[in-house]
Amino acid sequence: MDLDYFLKELEQKGIHNDEIQADRALKYLNITRDTGEFLRVLVRATRASKILEIGTSNGYSTLWLASSIPPAGTVTTIEYSDRKTKEALSNFERVGLANKIALLQGDSKREYRRLSVITACNQGSKLLPAEACRRKAKK
């Protein structure tokens, strides 16, 4: 499936969903297309190959990130909602980017702690907050 077409489809689905959902937990709260385009430019300009995303939702922003990294790159993304995790995984598979995405389901604080921040910093995660790397290195 064509990625740009699919991103437009997900964008419209997210807007519609968020308009009709009263429960915040059921909203997608996707980034805007402009933000997705900005992320694409940022990822390419920094040559990021490993990215950590907290809050996957339906995978809209994850797809922007994964489509911007080099072929051997990886986006690790964390989502709490089981329903959203399943939907995101389906979306990743539909556009053929599932092989570039590591989707973790669970509490973001717990999952973040499980990830090795030092390893991520040393292996080129350019979008991981620098403060997290400094804090871990001082210990």
N, CA, C and O atoms as CSV, one atom per row, in Angstrom:
chain,resi,resn,atom,element,x,y,z
A,1,MET,N,N,0.842,-1.186,0.000
A,1,MET,CA,C,0.000,0.000,0.000
A,1,MET,C,C,0.883,1.243,0.000
A,1,MET,O,O,1.928,1.273,0.651
A,2,ASP,N,N,0.463,2.251,-0.723
A,2,ASP,CA,C,1.182,3.515,-0.808
A,2,ASP,C,C,1.148,4.220,0.554
A,2,ASP,O,O,0.077,4.455,1.113
A,3,LEU,N,N,2.331,4.553,1.078
A,3,LEU,CA,C,2.435,5.141,2.418
A,3,LEU,C,C,1.726,6.485,2.508
A,3,LEU,O,O,0.975,6.718,3.455
A,4,ASP,N,N,1.947,7.368,1.547
A,4,ASP,CA,C,1.324,8.693,1.622
A,4,ASP,C,C,-0.203,8.596,1.617
A,4,ASP,O,O,-0.878,9.312,2.357
A,5,TYR,N,N,-0.736,7.719,0.789
A,5,TYR,CA,C,-2.182,7.511,0.758
A,5,TYR,C,C,-2.670,6.996,2.114
A,5,TYR,O,O,-3.682,7.457,2.642
A,6,PHE,N,N,-1.934,6.034,2.664
A,6,PHE,CA,C,-2.326,5.452,3.943
A,6,PHE,C,C,-2.233,6.473,5.075
A,6,PHE,O,O,-3.093,6.497,5.955
A,7,LEU,N,N,-1.200,7.317,5.062
A,7,LEU,CA,C,-1.082,8.356,6.089
A,7,LEU,C,C,-2.269,9.317,6.020
A,7,LEU,O,O,-2.789,9.734,7.055
A,8,LYS,N,N,-2.699,9.668,4.813
A,8,LYS,CA,C,-3.879,10.539,4.670
A,8,LYS,C,C,-5.128,9.852,5.208
A,8,LYS,O,O,-5.963,10.478,5.861
A,9,GLU,N,N,-5.243,8.564,4.929
A,9,GLU,CA,C,-6.374,7.778,5.425
A,9,GLU,C,C,-6.384,7.745,6.959
A,9,GLU,O,O,-7.424,7.952,7.584
A,10,LEU,N,N,-5.216,7.484,7.556
A,10,LEU,CA,C,-5.115,7.457,9.028
A,10,LEU,C,C,-5.376,8.834,9.633
A,10,LEU,O,O,-5.991,8.950,10.693
A,11,GLU,N,N,-4.904,9.865,8.954
A,11,GLU,CA,C,-5.124,11.231,9.426
A,11,GLU,C,C,-6.627,11.516,9.513
A,11,GLU,O,O,-7.101,12.022,10.530
A,12,GLN,N,N,-7.366,11.199,8.467
A,12,GLN,CA,C,-8.811,11.431,8.452
A,12,GLN,C,C,-9.530,10.564,9.484
A,12,GLN,O,O,-10.462,11.021,10.146
A,13,LYS,N,N,-9.092,9.316,9.616
A,13,LYS,CA,C,-9.689,8.424,10.614
A,13,LYS,C,C,-9.478,8.980,12.016
A,13,LYS,O,O,-10.387,8.941,12.845
A,14,GLY,N,N,-8.279,9.499,12.284
A,14,GLY,CA,C,-7.974,10.067,13.591
A,14,GLY,C,C,-8.807,11.298,13.903
A,14,GLY,O,O,-9.306,11.452,15.017
A,15,ILE,N,N,-8.953,12.166,12.924
A,15,ILE,CA,C,-9.761,13.377,13.115
A,15,ILE,C,C,-11.205,12.991,13.417
A,15,ILE,O,O,-11.803,13.502,14.364
A,16,HIS,N,N,-11.763,12.094,12.617
A,16,HIS,CA,C,-13.149,11.655,12.812
A,16,HIS,C,C,-13.326,10.985,14.184
A,16,HIS,O,O,-14.267,11.288,14.918
A,17,ASN,N,N,-12.407,10.074,14.513
A,17,ASN,CA,C,-12.483,9.364,15.792
A,17,ASN,C,C,-12.468,10.343,16.965
A,17,ASN,O,O,-13.276,10.229,17.887
A,18,ASP,N,N,-11.553,11.298,16.925
A,18,ASP,CA,C,-11.404,12.221,18.051
A,18,ASP,C,C,-12.589,13.180,18.180
A,18,ASP,O,O,-12.879,13.677,19.268
A,19,GLU,N,N,-13.267,13.434,17.064
A,19,GLU,CA,C,-14.461,14.285,17.115
A,19,GLU,C,C,-15.629,13.574,17.808
A,19,GLU,O,O,-16.416,14.217,18.502
A,20,ILE,N,N,-15.746,12.262,17.629
A,20,ILE,CA,C,-16.911,11.552,18.174
A,20,ILE,C,C,-16.658,10.902,19.530
A,20,ILE,O,O,-17.611,10.547,20.223
A,21,GLN,N,N,-15.395,10.739,19.925
A,21,GLN,CA,C,-15.079,10.083,21.197
A,21,GLN,C,C,-15.088,11.087,22.350
A,21,GLN,O,O,-14.414,12.115,22.289
A,22,ALA,N,N,-15.835,10.790,23.377
A,22,ALA,CA,C,-15.829,11.626,24.574
A,22,ALA,C,C,-14.738,11.171,25.542
A,22,ALA,O,O,-14.168,11.985,26.268
A,23,ASP,N,N,-14.452,9.877,25.552
A,23,ASP,CA,C,-13.463,9.298,26.453
A,23,ASP,C,C,-12.063,9.533,25.893
A,23,ASP,O,O,-11.731,9.038,24.817
A,24,ARG,N,N,-11.252,10.281,26.617
A,24,ARG,CA,C,-9.898,10.605,26.151
A,24,ARG,C,C,-9.067,9.354,25.852
A,24,ARG,O,O,-8.250,9.366,24.931
A,25,ALA,N,N,-9.262,8.289,26.610
A,25,ALA,CA,C,-8.499,7.060,26.411
A,25,ALA,C,C,-8.806,6.412,25.066
A,25,ALA,O,O,-8.005,5.626,24.559
A,26,LEU,N,N,-9.950,6.731,24.490
A,26,LEU,CA,C,-10.330,6.158,23.199
A,26,LEU,C,C,-9.957,7.051,22.016
A,26,LEU,O,O,-10.093,6.652,20.859
A,27,LYS,N,N,-9.488,8.255,22.317
A,27,LYS,CA,C,-9.054,9.163,21.243
A,27,LYS,C,C,-7.674,8.756,20.759
A,27,LYS,O,O,-6.900,8.150,21.500
A,28,TYR,N,N,-7.367,9.092,19.506
A,28,TYR,CA,C,-6.040,8.809,18.960
A,28,TYR,C,C,-5.047,9.925,19.294
A,28,TYR,O,O,-3.875,9.658,19.560
A,29,LEU,N,N,-5.515,11.161,19.279
A,29,LEU,CA,C,-4.664,12.315,19.584
A,29,LEU,C,C,-3.409,12.330,18.695
A,29,LEU,O,O,-2.299,12.574,19.167
A,30,ASN,N,N,-3.615,12.065,17.407
A,30,ASN,CA,C,-2.498,12.025,16.468
A,30,ASN,C,C,-1.874,13.398,16.270
A,30,ASN,O,O,-2.516,14.429,16.472
A,31,ILE,N,N,-0.622,13.386,15.875
A,31,ILE,CA,C,0.051,14.614,15.495
A,31,ILE,C,C,-0.577,15.134,14.200
A,31,ILE,O,O,-1.306,14.405,13.527
A,32,THR,N,N,-0.300,16.374,13.855
A,32,THR,CA,C,-0.801,16.916,12.590
A,32,THR,C,C,0.113,16.474,11.449
A,32,THR,O,O,1.241,16.037,11.673
A,33,ARG,N,N,-0.390,16.595,10.234
A,33,ARG,CA,C,0.417,16.276,9.053
A,33,ARG,C,C,1.675,17.154,9.022
A,33,ARG,O,O,2.763,16.673,8.706
A,34,ASP,N,N,1.520,18.439,9.350
A,34,ASP,CA,C,2.679,19.345,9.372
A,34,ASP,C,C,3.746,18.855,10.345
A,34,ASP,O,O,4.939,18.913,10.047
A,35,THR,N,N,3.314,18.374,11.501
A,35,THR,CA,C,4.263,17.844,12.480
A,35,THR,C,C,4.927,16.585,11.952
A,35,THR,O,O,6.126,16.392,12.151
A,36,GLY,N,N,4.172,15.726,11.283
A,36,GLY,CA,C,4.742,14.525,10.666
A,36,GLY,C,C,5.802,14.878,9.638
A,36,GLY,O,O,6.867,14.261,9.598
A,37,GLU,N,N,5.512,15.868,8.808
A,37,GLU,CA,C,6.484,16.309,7.797
A,37,GLU,C,C,7.723,16.898,8.462
A,37,GLU,O,O,8.843,16.681,8.000
A,38,PHE,N,N,7.519,17.650,9.556
A,38,PHE,CA,C,8.654,18.197,10.296
A,38,PHE,C,C,9.508,17.083,10.888
A,38,PHE,O,O,10.736,17.134,10.816
A,39,LEU,N,N,8.859,16.072,11.475
A,39,LEU,CA,C,9.601,14.941,12.037
A,39,LEU,C,C,10.417,14.241,10.956
A,39,LEU,O,O,11.559,13.849,11.197
A,40,ARG,N,N,9.843,14.084,9.774
A,40,ARG,CA,C,10.560,13.452,8.665
A,40,ARG,C,C,11.840,14.226,8.327
A,40,ARG,O,O,12.907,13.640,8.149
A,41,VAL,N,N,11.710,15.548,8.245
A,41,VAL,CA,C,12.876,16.388,7.948
A,41,VAL,C,C,13.905,16.286,9.070
A,41,VAL,O,O,15.102,16.162,8.809
A,42,LEU,N,N,13.443,16.337,10.314
A,42,LEU,CA,C,14.331,16.258,11.480
A,42,LEU,C,C,15.083,14.934,11.520
A,42,LEU,O,O,16.296,14.912,11.726
A,43,VAL,N,N,14.376,13.849,11.325
A,43,VAL,CA,C,14.998,12.523,11.362
A,43,VAL,C,C,16.047,12.399,10.255
A,43,VAL,O,O,17.149,11.906,10.493
A,44,ARG,N,N,15.710,12.835,9.076
A,44,ARG,CA,C,16.658,12.741,7.965
A,44,ARG,C,C,17.847,13.665,8.148
A,44,ARG,O,O,18.977,13.290,7.837
A,45,ALA,N,N,17.606,14.869,8.650
A,45,ALA,CA,C,18.694,15.835,8.851
A,45,ALA,C,C,19.680,15.368,9.915
A,45,ALA,O,O,20.880,15.616,9.806
A,46,THR,N,N,19.175,14.694,10.942
A,46,THR,CA,C,20.051,14.221,12.019
A,46,THR,C,C,20.602,12.829,11.737
A,46,THR,O,O,21.449,12.321,12.472
A,47,ARG,N,N,20.108,12.220,10.659
A,47,ARG,CA,C,20.511,10.857,10.292
A,47,ARG,C,C,20.232,9.868,11.431
A,47,ARG,O,O,20.988,8.921,11.649
A,48,ALA,N,N,19.153,10.107,12.137
A,48,ALA,CA,C,18.776,9.209,13.234
A,48,ALA,C,C,18.465,7.823,12.680
A,48,ALA,O,O,17.788,7.682,11.662
A,49,SER,N,N,18.966,6.817,13.363
A,49,SER,CA,C,18.685,5.450,12.935
A,49,SER,C,C,17.970,4.652,14.026
A,49,SER,O,O,17.437,3.574,13.763
A,50,LYS,N,N,17.958,5.177,15.232
A,50,LYS,CA,C,17.262,4.539,16.348
A,50,LYS,C,C,16.454,5.619,17.060
A,50,LYS,O,O,16.997,6.630,17.504
A,51,ILE,N,N,15.163,5.388,17.159
A,51,ILE,CA,C,14.262,6.386,17.737
A,51,ILE,C,C,13.389,5.722,18.786
A,51,ILE,O,O,12.923,4.598,18.596
A,52,LEU,N,N,13.169,6.415,19.890
A,52,LEU,CA,C,12.255,5.961,20.933
A,52,LEU,C,C,11.040,6.880,20.916
A,52,LEU,O,O,11.168,8.101,21.005
A,53,GLU,N,N,9.867,6.280,20.801
A,53,GLU,CA,C,8.611,7.022,20.818
A,53,GLU,C,C,7.772,6.504,21.983
A,53,GLU,O,O,7.610,5.295,22.150
A,54,ILE,N,N,7.249,7.408,22.772
A,54,ILE,CA,C,6.387,7.016,23.886
A,54,ILE,C,C,4.980,7.489,23.566
A,54,ILE,O,O,4.718,8.687,23.463
A,55,GLY,N,N,4.076,6.522,23.410
A,55,GLY,CA,C,2.703,6.813,23.027
A,55,GLY,C,C,2.500,6.533,21.548
A,55,GLY,O,O,2.632,7.433,20.719
A,56,THR,N,N,2.185,5.309,21.219
A,56,THR,CA,C,2.044,4.878,19.829
A,56,THR,C,C,0.688,5.246,19.251
A,56,THR,O,O,0.591,5.644,18.090
A,57,SER,N,N,-0.349,5.115,20.050
A,57,SER,CA,C,-1.733,5.255,19.611
A,57,SER,C,C,-1.981,4.308,18.447
A,57,SER,O,O,-1.717,3.112,18.565
A,58,ASN,N,N,-2.482,4.815,17.323
A,58,ASN,CA,C,-2.755,3.946,16.174
A,58,ASN,C,C,-1.559,3.836,15.224
A,58,ASN,O,O,-1.664,3.223,14.162
A,59,GLY,N,N,-0.435,4.423,15.601
A,59,GLY,CA,C,0.789,4.289,14.823
A,59,GLY,C,C,1.027,5.368,13.794
A,59,GLY,O,O,1.979,5.269,13.019
A,60,TYR,N,N,0.200,6.395,13.755
A,60,TYR,CA,C,0.325,7.450,12.750
A,60,TYR,C,C,1.703,8.112,12.796
A,60,TYR,O,O,2.390,8.169,11.777
A,61,SER,N,N,2.112,8.611,13.957
A,61,SER,CA,C,3.422,9.275,14.042
A,61,SER,C,C,4.564,8.272,13.879
A,61,SER,O,O,5.620,8.610,13.344
A,62,THR,N,N,4.351,7.050,14.336
A,62,THR,CA,C,5.364,6.007,14.202
A,62,THR,C,C,5.676,5.754,12.729
A,62,THR,O,O,6.832,5.545,12.361
A,63,LEU,N,N,4.659,5.775,11.905
A,63,LEU,CA,C,4.866,5.566,10.470
A,63,LEU,C,C,5.673,6.697,9.839
A,63,LEU,O,O,6.499,6.453,8.960
A,64,TRP,N,N,5.442,7.921,10.276
A,64,TRP,CA,C,6.254,9.046,9.795
A,64,TRP,C,C,7.721,8.814,10.164
A,64,TRP,O,O,8.615,9.012,9.342
A,65,LEU,N,N,7.953,8.395,11.402
A,65,LEU,CA,C,9.322,8.170,11.869
A,65,LEU,C,C,9.968,6.995,11.145
A,65,LEU,O,O,11.082,7.117,10.637
A,66,ALA,N,N,9.284,5.872,11.095
A,66,ALA,CA,C,9.848,4.659,10.493
A,66,ALA,C,C,10.139,4.835,9.007
A,66,ALA,O,O,11.091,4.255,8.486
A,67,SER,N,N,9.333,5.623,8.332
A,67,SER,CA,C,9.557,5.844,6.906
A,67,SER,C,C,10.697,6.817,6.637
A,67,SER,O,O,11.098,7.008,5.489
A,68,SER,N,N,11.211,7.425,7.681
A,68,SER,CA,C,12.276,8.424,7.526
A,68,SER,C,C,13.656,7.915,7.897
A,68,SER,O,O,14.655,8.537,7.536
A,69,ILE,N,N,13.737,6.802,8.607
A,69,ILE,CA,C,15.029,6.266,9.044
A,69,ILE,C,C,15.646,5.392,7.953
A,69,ILE,O,O,14.948,4.938,7.046
A,70,PRO,N,N,16.962,5.157,8.046
A,70,PRO,CA,C,17.610,4.279,7.065
A,70,PRO,C,C,17.053,2.855,7.127
A,70,PRO,O,O,16.412,2.488,8.112
A,71,PRO,N,N,17.288,2.049,6.089
A,71,PRO,CA,C,16.748,0.689,6.039
A,71,PRO,C,C,17.053,-0.171,7.272
A,71,PRO,O,O,16.223,-0.986,7.674
A,72,ALA,N,N,18.218,0.001,7.866
A,72,ALA,CA,C,18.578,-0.808,9.038
A,72,ALA,C,C,18.160,-0.146,10.353
A,72,ALA,O,O,18.445,-0.681,11.425
A,73,GLY,N,N,17.495,0.999,10.291
A,73,GLY,CA,C,17.089,1.707,11.500
A,73,GLY,C,C,15.903,1.070,12.185
A,73,GLY,O,O,15.236,0.196,11.630
A,74,THR,N,N,15.648,1.530,13.423
A,74,THR,CA,C,14.553,0.984,14.221
A,74,THR,C,C,13.860,2.092,15.005
A,74,THR,O,O,14.510,2.970,15.573
A,75,VAL,N,N,12.547,2.037,15.026
A,75,VAL,CA,C,11.751,2.875,15.918
A,75,VAL,C,C,11.211,1.953,16.996
A,75,VAL,O,O,10.514,0.983,16.698
A,76,THR,N,N,11.530,2.253,18.247
A,76,THR,CA,C,10.956,1.531,19.374
A,76,THR,C,C,9.849,2.415,19.917
A,76,THR,O,O,10.082,3.580,20.239
A,77,THR,N,N,8.658,1.873,20.018
A,77,THR,CA,C,7.514,2.666,20.439
A,77,THR,C,C,6.755,1.922,21.538
A,77,THR,O,O,6.635,0.697,21.512
A,78,ILE,N,N,6.250,2.685,22.497
A,78,ILE,CA,C,5.579,2.109,23.661
A,78,ILE,C,C,4.137,2.599,23.716
A,78,ILE,O,O,3.875,3.797,23.616
A,79,GLU,N,N,3.196,1.656,23.876
A,79,GLU,CA,C,1.770,1.994,23.987
A,79,GLU,C,C,1.153,1.207,25.129
A,79,GLU,O,O,1.402,0.009,25.270
A,80,TYR,N,N,0.355,1.872,25.936
A,80,TYR,CA,C,-0.301,1.225,27.078
A,80,TYR,C,C,-1.534,0.424,26.655
A,80,TYR,O,O,-1.747,-0.691,27.131
A,81,SER,N,N,-2.335,0.989,25.772
A,81,SER,CA,C,-3.616,0.389,25.399
A,81,SER,C,C,-3.436,-0.848,24.521
A,81,SER,O,O,-2.790,-0.798,23.474
A,82,ASP,N,N,-4.014,-1.948,24.965
A,82,ASP,CA,C,-3.964,-3.180,24.183
A,82,ASP,C,C,-4.672,-2.996,22.839
A,82,ASP,O,O,-4.184,-3.462,21.809
A,83,ARG,N,N,-5.813,-2.322,22.848
A,83,ARG,CA,C,-6.578,-2.089,21.620
A,83,ARG,C,C,-5.766,-1.268,20.619
A,83,ARG,O,O,-5.715,-1.598,19.434
A,84,LYS,N,N,-5.136,-0.201,21.097
A,84,LYS,CA,C,-4.341,0.645,20.199
A,84,LYS,C,C,-3.087,-0.078,19.720
A,84,LYS,O,O,-2.658,0.118,18.582
A,85,THR,N,N,-2.494,-0.909,20.574
A,85,THR,CA,C,-1.311,-1.679,20.184
A,85,THR,C,C,-1.646,-2.602,19.015
A,85,THR,O,O,-0.899,-2.674,18.039
A,86,LYS,N,N,-2.758,-3.298,19.118
A,86,LYS,CA,C,-3.176,-4.206,18.041
A,86,LYS,C,C,-3.447,-3.442,16.752
A,86,LYS,O,O,-3.063,-3.887,15.670
A,87,GLU,N,N,-4.106,-2.300,16.866
A,87,GLU,CA,C,-4.411,-1.501,15.677
A,87,GLU,C,C,-3.127,-0.966,15.035
A,87,GLU,O,O,-2.980,-0.991,13.813
A,88,ALA,N,N,-2.209,-0.486,15.862
A,88,ALA,CA,C,-0.951,0.043,15.333
A,88,ALA,C,C,-0.172,-1.048,14.609
A,88,ALA,O,O,0.336,-0.823,13.511
A,89,LEU,N,N,-0.076,-2.217,15.209
A,89,LEU,CA,C,0.649,-3.319,14.580
A,89,LEU,C,C,0.047,-3.667,13.216
A,89,LEU,O,O,0.773,-3.919,12.254
A,90,SER,N,N,-1.252,-3.678,13.146
A,90,SER,CA,C,-1.928,-3.934,11.876
A,90,SER,C,C,-1.573,-2.856,10.847
A,90,SER,O,O,-1.338,-3.158,9.677
A,91,ASN,N,N,-1.539,-1.605,11.294
A,91,ASN,CA,C,-1.186,-0.501,10.393
A,91,ASN,C,C,0.260,-0.619,9.907
A,91,ASN,O,O,0.547,-0.354,8.740
A,92,PHE,N,N,1.161,-1.014,10.793
A,92,PHE,CA,C,2.573,-1.168,10.408
A,92,PHE,C,C,2.713,-2.259,9.341
A,92,PHE,O,O,3.462,-2.117,8.375
A,93,GLU,N,N,1.980,-3.339,9.545
A,93,GLU,CA,C,2.040,-4.455,8.602
A,93,GLU,C,C,1.430,-4.080,7.253
A,93,GLU,O,O,1.927,-4.492,6.205
A,94,ARG,N,N,0.351,-3.298,7.286
A,94,ARG,CA,C,-0.323,-2.903,6.038
A,94,ARG,C,C,0.583,-2.146,5.089
A,94,ARG,O,O,0.473,-2.298,3.873
A,95,VAL,N,N,1.484,-1.325,5.634
A,95,VAL,CA,C,2.359,-0.528,4.757
A,95,VAL,C,C,3.766,-1.105,4.648
A,95,VAL,O,O,4.641,-0.504,4.025
A,96,GLY,N,N,3.985,-2.278,5.258
A,96,GLY,CA,C,5.272,-2.944,5.113
A,96,GLY,C,C,6.404,-2.345,5.931
A,96,GLY,O,O,7.569,-2.467,5.551
A,97,LEU,N,N,6.086,-1.701,7.043
A,97,LEU,CA,C,7.131,-1.112,7.890
A,97,LEU,C,C,7.276,-1.817,9.237
A,97,LEU,O,O,8.047,-1.364,10.083
A,98,ALA,N,N,6.558,-2.906,9.451
A,98,ALA,CA,C,6.608,-3.612,10.742
A,98,ALA,C,C,8.017,-4.086,11.079
A,98,ALA,O,O,8.370,-4.179,12.255
A,99,ASN,N,N,8.819,-4.384,10.076
A,99,ASN,CA,C,10.189,-4.855,10.324
A,99,ASN,C,C,11.109,-3.758,10.858
A,99,ASN,O,O,12.199,-4.063,11.339
A,100,LYS,N,N,10.704,-2.499,10.786
A,100,LYS,CA,C,11.514,-1.391,11.283
A,100,LYS,C,C,11.010,-0.863,12.622
A,100,LYS,O,O,11.551,0.105,13.156
A,101,ILE,N,N,9.964,-1.507,13.166
A,101,ILE,CA,C,9.315,-0.989,14.369
A,101,ILE,C,C,9.263,-2.060,15.449
A,101,ILE,O,O,8.790,-3.173,15.216
A,102,ALA,N,N,9.757,-1.707,16.637
A,102,ALA,CA,C,9.642,-2.570,17.816
A,102,ALA,C,C,8.545,-1.973,18.687
A,102,ALA,O,O,8.735,-0.919,19.293
A,103,LEU,N,N,7.409,-2.639,18.749
A,103,LEU,CA,C,6.253,-2.143,19.485
A,103,LEU,C,C,6.158,-2.839,20.833
A,103,LEU,O,O,5.982,-4.055,20.908
A,104,LEU,N,N,6.276,-2.052,21.899
A,104,LEU,CA,C,6.170,-2.579,23.261
A,104,LEU,C,C,4.830,-2.167,23.834
A,104,LEU,O,O,4.433,-1.007,23.728
A,105,GLN,N,N,4.129,-3.118,24.445
A,105,GLN,CA,C,2.835,-2.816,25.040
A,105,GLN,C,C,2.967,-2.859,26.546
A,105,GLN,O,O,3.389,-3.868,27.112
A,106,GLY,N,N,2.601,-1.747,27.205
A,106,GLY,CA,C,2.657,-1.688,28.649
A,106,GLY,C,C,2.802,-0.267,29.146
A,106,GLY,O,O,2.705,0.690,28.378
A,107,ASP,N,N,3.035,-0.142,30.436
A,107,ASP,CA,C,3.223,1.154,31.074
A,107,ASP,C,C,4.522,1.771,30.568
A,107,ASP,O,O,5.572,1.131,30.621
A,108,SER,N,N,4.460,2.997,30.081
A,108,SER,CA,C,5.636,3.618,29.470
A,108,SER,C,C,6.790,3.792,30.459
A,108,SER,O,O,7.950,3.632,30.081
A,109,LYS,N,N,6.492,4.115,31.708
A,109,LYS,CA,C,7.571,4.264,32.690
A,109,LYS,C,C,8.295,2.944,32.907
A,109,LYS,O,O,9.525,2.894,32.939
A,110,ARG,N,N,7.533,1.895,33.052
A,110,ARG,CA,C,8.122,0.568,33.273
A,110,ARG,C,C,8.899,0.115,32.034
A,110,ARG,O,O,10.021,-0.377,32.151
A,111,GLU,N,N,8.314,0.279,30.867
A,111,GLU,CA,C,8.979,-0.147,29.637
A,111,GLU,C,C,10.218,0.686,29.359
A,111,GLU,O,O,11.229,0.167,28.886
A,112,TYR,N,N,10.139,1.974,29.652
A,112,TYR,CA,C,11.293,2.860,29.453
A,112,TYR,C,C,12.456,2.427,30.341
A,112,TYR,O,O,13.605,2.394,29.899
A,113,ARG,N,N,12.152,2.099,31.585
A,113,ARG,CA,C,13.201,1.633,32.497
A,113,ARG,C,C,13.836,0.347,31.996
A,113,ARG,O,O,15.029,0.118,32.190
A,114,ARG,N,N,13.036,-0.490,31.352
A,114,ARG,CA,C,13.565,-1.755,30.838
A,114,ARG,C,C,14.556,-1.542,29.694
A,114,ARG,O,O,15.459,-2.352,29.485
A,115,LEU,N,N,14.381,-0.471,28.974
A,115,LEU,CA,C,15.293,-0.193,27.860
A,115,LEU,C,C,16.613,0.340,28.418
A,115,LEU,O,O,16.618,1.072,29.408
A,116,SER,N,N,17.680,-0.008,27.814
A,116,SER,CA,C,18.974,0.486,28.264
A,116,SER,C,C,19.242,1.854,27.642
A,116,SER,O,O,19.526,1.964,26.449
A,117,VAL,N,N,19.147,2.892,28.469
A,117,VAL,CA,C,19.361,4.247,27.972
A,117,VAL,C,C,20.797,4.425,27.503
A,117,VAL,O,O,21.030,5.035,26.460
A,118,ILE,N,N,21.744,3.916,28.239
A,118,ILE,CA,C,23.143,4.037,27.841
A,118,ILE,C,C,23.381,3.390,26.477
A,118,ILE,O,O,24.051,3.971,25.623
A,119,THR,N,N,22.838,2.201,26.273
A,119,THR,CA,C,22.989,1.523,24.985
A,119,THR,C,C,22.368,2.352,23.880
A,119,THR,O,O,22.961,2.516,22.814
A,120,ALA,N,N,21.165,2.878,24.130
A,120,ALA,CA,C,20.499,3.692,23.115
A,120,ALA,C,C,21.319,4.932,22.786
A,120,ALA,O,O,21.445,5.297,21.617
A,121,CYS,N,N,21.878,5.584,23.801
A,121,CYS,CA,C,22.694,6.780,23.568
A,121,CYS,C,C,23.960,6.434,22.788
A,121,CYS,O,O,24.327,7.141,21.849
A,122,ASN,N,N,24.614,5.364,23.169
A,122,ASN,CA,C,25.874,4.975,22.531
A,122,ASN,C,C,25.685,4.436,21.124
A,122,ASN,O,O,26.627,4.443,20.331
A,123,GLN,N,N,24.491,3.972,20.799
A,123,GLN,CA,C,24.282,3.375,19.485
A,123,GLN,C,C,23.545,4.300,18.532
A,123,GLN,O,O,22.982,3.839,17.539
A,124,GLY,N,N,23.539,5.577,18.812
A,124,GLY,CA,C,23.053,6.532,17.837
A,124,GLY,C,C,21.598,6.935,17.909
A,124,GLY,O,O,21.049,7.377,16.900
A,125,SER,N,N,20.941,6.805,19.058
A,125,SER,CA,C,19.567,7.274,19.169
A,125,SER,C,C,19.600,8.780,19.330
A,125,SER,O,O,19.723,9.286,20.445
A,126,LYS,N,N,19.492,9.494,18.233
A,126,LYS,CA,C,19.652,10.940,18.254
A,126,LYS,C,C,18.425,11.679,18.757
A,126,LYS,O,O,18.517,12.862,19.084
A,127,LEU,N,N,17.283,11.017,18.829
A,127,LEU,CA,C,16.094,11.695,19.310
A,127,LEU,C,C,15.734,11.318,20.733
A,127,LEU,O,O,14.726,11.787,21.262
A,128,LEU,N,N,16.546,10.472,21.362
A,128,LEU,CA,C,16.346,10.175,22.773
A,128,LEU,C,C,16.768,11.419,23.559
A,128,LEU,O,O,17.822,11.985,23.270
A,129,PRO,N,N,15.996,11.853,24.523
A,129,PRO,CA,C,16.353,13.067,25.252
A,129,PRO,C,C,17.773,13.006,25.802
A,129,PRO,O,O,18.131,12.070,26.517
A,130,ALA,N,N,18.576,14.005,25.466
A,130,ALA,CA,C,19.971,14.045,25.891
A,130,ALA,C,C,20.083,14.034,27.409
A,130,ALA,O,O,21.040,13.489,27.960
A,131,GLU,N,N,19.118,14.628,28.078
A,131,GLU,CA,C,19.143,14.653,29.542
A,131,GLU,C,C,19.131,13.249,30.120
A,131,GLU,O,O,19.799,12.980,31.119
A,132,ALA,N,N,18.383,12.361,29.503
A,132,ALA,CA,C,18.323,10.973,29.978
A,132,ALA,C,C,19.695,10.320,29.865
A,132,ALA,O,O,20.092,9.557,30.746
A,133,CYS,N,N,20.412,10.609,28.803
A,133,CYS,CA,C,21.752,10.040,28.622
A,133,CYS,C,C,22.715,10.623,29.642
A,133,CYS,O,O,23.511,9.887,30.226
A,134,ARG,N,N,22.659,11.933,29.869
A,134,ARG,CA,C,23.554,12.572,30.841
A,134,ARG,C,C,23.297,12.039,32.246
A,134,ARG,O,O,24.234,11.722,32.979
A,135,ARG,N,N,21.999,11.940,32.622
A,135,ARG,CA,C,21.637,11.479,33.955
A,135,ARG,C,C,22.144,10.063,34.195
A,135,ARG,O,O,22.659,9.772,35.275
A,136,LYS,N,N,22.010,9.185,33.221
A,136,LYS,CA,C,22.444,7.804,33.362
A,136,LYS,C,C,23.975,7.716,33.402
A,136,LYS,O,O,24.534,6.904,34.139
A,137,ALA,N,N,24.644,8.552,32.607
A,137,ALA,CA,C,26.108,8.512,32.547
A,137,ALA,C,C,26.736,8.999,33.856
A,137,ALA,O,O,27.830,8.551,34.197
A,138,LYS,N,N,26.097,9.882,34.588
A,138,LYS,CA,C,26.637,10.414,35.828
A,138,LYS,C,C,26.646,9.378,36.947
A,138,LYS,O,O,27.431,9.493,37.889
A,139,LYS,N,N,25.794,8.379,36.856
A,139,LYS,CA,C,25.672,7.374,37.936
A,139,LYS,C,C,26.804,6.404,37.948
A,139,LYS,O,O,26.840,5.508,38.792
